């Protein structure tokens, strides 16, 4: 068990912190989506895009300065640009999921055009799929790991 923790403990901690930051961003996203959709009467895809963009900005700062604070800094502009590029990919996944259920499945089964179905699709299914894409891409491309120290070459001479 100790060797498993030694090998994967850092990943478990990153996933936990990413989850906390994501949970806060999710609440912000949900509240803004509801406000835009019901309070302001904005169309469903536009409401989701606005909510996700605001929540993503909040999540960037949480992830940069808490989740992956131990990783090398490669420049705020570079990280911010890549973060939002991959966030757009994640938002695209969420919007694609919502569009598929609302317009695709909704054209066959009207139950998929209800507000409840939109909430489930946008806030749960789309967010879950987008989150998988985000975690992998942030960890791999945005908040890069420090290069491991060089391994000394073993001596081939015999004493």
C-alpha positions as a LaTeX table, in Angstrom:
\begin{tabular}{lrrr}
\hline
Residue & $x$ (\AA) & $y$ (\AA) & $z$ (\AA) \\
\hline
Unk1 & 0.00 & 0.00 & 0.00 \\
Unk2 & 2.86 & 2.36 & 0.83 \\
Unk3 & 4.39 & 1.86 & $-2.61$ \\
Unk4 & 1.05 & 2.64 & $-4.26$ \\
Unk5 & 0.83 & 5.90 & $-2.30$ \\
Unk6 & 4.44 & 6.73 & $-3.12$ \\
Unk7 & 3.71 & 6.21 & $-6.78$ \\
Unk8 & 0.22 & 7.76 & $-7.06$ \\
Unk9 & $-0.17$ & 9.93 & $-3.95$ \\
Unk10 & 0.68 & 13.15 & $-5.79$ \\
Unk11 & $-1.94$ & 12.33 & $-8.42$ \\
Unk12 & $-4.59$ & 11.68 & $-5.76$ \\
Unk13 & $-3.78$ & 15.04 & $-4.16$ \\
Unk14 & $-3.96$ & 16.82 & $-7.53$ \\
Unk15 & $-7.30$ & 15.20 & $-8.33$ \\
Unk16 & $-8.64$ & 16.19 & $-4.90$ \\
Unk17 & $-7.57$ & 19.82 & $-5.25$ \\
Unk18 & $-8.78$ & 19.92 & $-8.85$ \\
Unk19 & $-12.11$ & 18.58 & $-7.59$ \\
Unk20 & $-12.44$ & 21.28 & $-4.92$ \\
Unk21 & $-11.61$ & 24.05 & $-7.39$ \\
Unk22 & $-13.96$ & 22.46 & $-9.91$ \\
Unk23 & $-16.72$ & 22.14 & $-7.31$ \\
Unk24 & $-16.54$ & 25.85 & $-6.53$ \\
Unk25 & $-16.46$ & 26.69 & $-10.23$ \\
Unk26 & $-19.42$ & 24.33 & $-10.76$ \\
Unk27 & $-21.52$ & 26.20 & $-8.19$ \\
Unk28 & $-20.61$ & 29.52 & $-9.83$ \\
Unk29 & $-21.36$ & 28.08 & $-13.29$ \\
Unk30 & $-24.70$ & 26.66 & $-12.14$ \\
Unk31 & $-25.79$ & 29.92 & $-10.48$ \\
Unk32 & $-24.83$ & 32.10 & $-13.43$ \\
Unk33 & $-26.43$ & 29.68 & $-15.91$ \\
Unk34 & $-29.68$ & 29.80 & $-13.92$ \\
Unk35 & $-29.52$ & 33.59 & $-13.66$ \\
Unk36 & $-28.92$ & 34.02 & $-17.39$ \\
Unk37 & $-31.50$ & 31.43 & $-18.43$ \\
Unk38 & $-34.33$ & 32.19 & $-16.02$ \\
Unk39 & $-33.58$ & 35.65 & $-14.67$ \\
Unk40 & $-32.39$ & 37.34 & $-17.84$ \\
Unk41 & $-34.15$ & 35.16 & $-20.44$ \\
Unk42 & $-30.98$ & 34.48 & $-22.44$ \\
Unk43 & $-31.01$ & 31.50 & $-24.85$ \\
Unk44 & $-29.73$ & 28.22 & $-23.38$ \\
Unk45 & $-26.42$ & 27.85 & $-25.29$ \\
Unk46 & $-25.53$ & 31.51 & $-24.80$ \\
Unk47 & $-26.36$ & 31.23 & $-21.08$ \\
Unk48 & $-24.09$ & 28.21 & $-20.76$ \\
Unk49 & $-21.24$ & 29.91 & $-22.63$ \\
Unk50 & $-21.41$ & 32.98 & $-20.36$ \\
Unk51 & $-21.59$ & 30.91 & $-17.18$ \\
Unk52 & $-18.77$ & 28.58 & $-18.20$ \\
Unk53 & $-16.49$ & 31.46 & $-19.19$ \\
Unk54 & $-16.87$ & 33.18 & $-15.82$ \\
Unk55 & $-16.45$ & 29.93 & $-13.89$ \\
Unk56 & $-13.36$ & 29.06 & $-15.97$ \\
Unk57 & $-11.67$ & 32.32 & $-15.03$ \\
Unk58 & $-12.22$ & 31.56 & $-11.36$ \\
Unk59 & $-10.96$ & 28.00 & $-11.83$ \\
Unk60 & $-7.77$ & 29.17 & $-13.58$ \\
Unk61 & $-6.64$ & 31.07 & $-10.51$ \\
Unk62 & $-7.58$ & 28.20 & $-8.18$ \\
Unk63 & $-5.70$ & 25.66 & $-10.26$ \\
Unk64 & $-2.63$ & 27.80 & $-10.91$ \\
Unk65 & $-2.14$ & 28.97 & $-7.35$ \\
Unk66 & $-3.37$ & 25.92 & $-5.42$ \\
Unk67 & $-3.83$ & 22.68 & $-7.40$ \\
Unk68 & $-0.58$ & 22.90 & $-9.38$ \\
Unk69 & 1.32 & 25.50 & $-7.36$ \\
Unk70 & 4.18 & 22.99 & $-6.96$ \\
Unk71 & 4.75 & 22.82 & $-10.69$ \\
Unk72 & 7.11 & 24.95 & $-12.69$ \\
Unk73 & 5.88 & 28.35 & $-13.78$ \\
Unk74 & 6.14 & 28.78 & $-17.53$ \\
Unk75 & 4.78 & 32.30 & $-17.73$ \\
Unk76 & 1.33 & 33.55 & $-16.79$ \\
Unk77 & 0.50 & 34.59 & $-20.37$ \\
Unk78 & 1.46 & 31.15 & $-21.76$ \\
Unk79 & $-0.44$ & 29.30 & $-19.04$ \\
Unk80 & $-3.47$ & 31.57 & $-19.30$ \\
Unk81 & $-3.58$ & 31.21 & $-23.09$ \\
Unk82 & $-3.25$ & 27.43 & $-23.05$ \\
Unk83 & $-5.65$ & 27.14 & $-20.12$ \\
Unk84 & $-8.35$ & 29.01 & $-21.96$ \\
Unk85 & $-7.69$ & 27.18 & $-25.20$ \\
Unk86 & $-8.21$ & 23.83 & $-23.45$ \\
Unk87 & $-11.08$ & 25.32 & $-21.50$ \\
Unk88 & $-12.72$ & 26.23 & $-24.80$ \\
Unk89 & $-12.31$ & 22.60 & $-25.80$ \\
Unk90 & $-14.00$ & 21.59 & $-22.51$ \\
Unk91 & $-16.74$ & 24.18 & $-23.02$ \\
Unk92 & $-17.17$ & 22.86 & $-26.55$ \\
Unk93 & $-17.67$ & 19.37 & $-25.13$ \\
Unk94 & $-20.31$ & 20.71 & $-22.69$ \\
Unk95 & $-22.04$ & 22.80 & $-25.37$ \\
Unk96 & $-21.92$ & 19.88 & $-27.80$ \\
Unk97 & $-23.52$ & 17.65 & $-25.20$ \\
Unk98 & $-26.24$ & 20.24 & $-24.53$ \\
Unk99 & $-26.83$ & 20.83 & $-28.24$ \\
Unk100 & $-27.02$ & 17.09 & $-28.90$ \\
Unk101 & $-29.58$ & 16.49 & $-26.16$ \\
Unk102 & $-31.62$ & 19.71 & $-26.60$ \\
Unk103 & $-31.72$ & 19.94 & $-30.39$ \\
Unk104 & $-30.85$ & 16.41 & $-31.53$ \\
Unk105 & $-32.65$ & 14.18 & $-29.06$ \\
Unk106 & $-35.19$ & 16.96 & $-28.36$ \\
Unk107 & $-36.36$ & 16.85 & $-31.97$ \\
Unk108 & $-37.28$ & 13.18 & $-31.48$ \\
Unk109 & $-38.31$ & 13.20 & $-27.81$ \\
Unk110 & $-39.66$ & 16.55 & $-26.56$ \\
Unk111 & $-38.72$ & 15.68 & $-22.97$ \\
Unk112 & $-35.11$ & 16.54 & $-23.91$ \\
Unk113 & $-36.18$ & 20.16 & $-24.63$ \\
Unk114 & $-37.31$ & 20.83 & $-21.06$ \\
Unk115 & $-35.37$ & 23.02 & $-18.61$ \\
Unk116 & $-34.75$ & 20.00 & $-16.37$ \\
Unk117 & $-33.21$ & 18.06 & $-19.25$ \\
Unk118 & $-31.11$ & 21.10 & $-20.19$ \\
Unk119 & $-29.84$ & 21.42 & $-16.62$ \\
Unk120 & $-28.97$ & 17.73 & $-16.44$ \\
Unk121 & $-27.26$ & 17.78 & $-19.81$ \\
Unk122 & $-25.37$ & 21.07 & $-19.41$ \\
Unk123 & $-24.54$ & 20.95 & $-15.73$ \\
Unk124 & $-23.89$ & 17.27 & $-15.14$ \\
Unk125 & $-23.19$ & 15.24 & $-18.28$ \\
Unk126 & $-21.49$ & 18.01 & $-20.27$ \\
Unk127 & $-19.54$ & 19.25 & $-17.28$ \\
Unk128 & $-18.36$ & 15.73 & $-16.40$ \\
Unk129 & $-17.13$ & 15.01 & $-19.92$ \\
Unk130 & $-15.52$ & 18.45 & $-20.20$ \\
Unk131 & $-13.83$ & 17.97 & $-16.82$ \\
Unk132 & $-12.08$ & 14.81 & $-17.96$ \\
Unk133 & $-10.69$ & 16.67 & $-20.98$ \\
Unk134 & $-9.66$ & 19.65 & $-18.83$ \\
Unk135 & $-7.84$ & 17.67 & $-16.13$ \\
Unk136 & $-5.78$ & 15.73 & $-18.65$ \\
Unk137 & $-4.92$ & 18.76 & $-20.79$ \\
Unk138 & $-4.13$ & 21.10 & $-17.87$ \\
Unk139 & $-1.88$ & 18.53 & $-16.26$ \\
Unk140 & $-0.20$ & 17.60 & $-19.53$ \\
Unk141 & 0.16 & 20.92 & $-21.36$ \\
Unk142 & $-0.63$ & 23.92 & $-19.14$ \\
Unk143 & 0.87 & 23.35 & $-15.70$ \\
Unk144 & 3.89 & 21.33 & $-16.73$ \\
Unk145 & 5.85 & 19.19 & $-14.32$ \\
Unk146 & 9.41 & 20.06 & $-13.49$ \\
Unk147 & 11.97 & 18.10 & $-15.42$ \\
Unk148 & 13.26 & 15.21 & $-13.33$ \\
Unk149 & 16.85 & 15.56 & $-12.18$ \\
Unk150 & 19.34 & 13.81 & $-14.43$ \\
Unk151 & 20.14 & 10.26 & $-13.44$ \\
Unk152 & 23.87 & 9.78 & $-12.98$ \\
Unk153 & 25.38 & 7.28 & $-15.37$ \\
Unk154 & 26.54 & 4.10 & $-13.69$ \\
Unk155 & 30.21 & 3.55 & $-13.76$ \\
Unk156 & 31.29 & 0.71 & $-16.00$ \\
Unk157 & 34.73 & 0.52 & $-14.43$ \\
Unk158 & 35.42 & $-2.13$ & $-11.85$ \\
Unk159 & 37.28 & $-1.24$ & $-8.72$ \\
\hline
\end{tabular}
